[in-house]
C-alpha cells in the first residue's frame, strides 16, 4: 500500500466552457497533452489544444493505492 496523489484539473476553453477531471498525471509539452485518468467514468478522450484558453490545477487529494493495481 502507498499514498497516491490525485490532481483535479480544470480545462478552460476559449468559448468559456470549463471541464474538471481527476488524474494522477497531466502534462502539456510540445503541442501534446498526456494524462493518466484517476476515474474511468470522467476522463478526456481527446483534447484540442487550439481551443484551450487555460489549464489549471484546482486541487489535489491523496488516496491509498494497493500494489498491483
Order of alpha helices (4+ residues) and beta strands (2+ residues): beta-beta-beta-beta
